[in-house]
Amino acid sequence: MITSLLVVAIAEIGKRSSLFGAVLASIPLVSVLGMIWLYIDTHNAKKVAELASSIFWLTLPSLILFVSLPFLLQHGVNFFLSLAVSIGLTVGGYFLTVFVLSKFGIGL
């Protein structure tokens, strides 16, 4: 329910102001809610810390989407194709990040 309301709010606000829509979308609400539910379910602060750390590392490759999507759209590529390519690049970025981090002894 919260997610649905948030998506609708972001879309409606984004119609009026891309800045305010972006601010609302960039709030890590899902991450915070996930950490809260994990703590409520487990009462294990270490698990919450591990989740927060993993979220941090996986935020880096997620930025690929926000660079590639506008680039493709500005170069005339169809929206849905741009989105699919951007998601594919992001997934590849996740795998690469996990691989590289594992080489440095950082497990996610």
CORMOQUI-V767184 format. One record per pair of residues at least 24 apart in sequence whose ideal C-beta (glycine too) atoms are under 7 Angstrom apart, sorted by the first residue. I is the first residue (numbers start at 1). GAP is how many residues later the second one is. If there is no record, write none. Layout:
BEGIN
I;GAP + I;GAP
END
This chain:
BEGIN
31;24 + 54;54 + 57;40 + 57;44 + 57;51 + 58;36 + 58;39 + 60;37 + 61;29 + 61;32 + 61;33 + 61;36 + 62;28 + 64;25 + 64;26 + 64;29 + 65;25
END
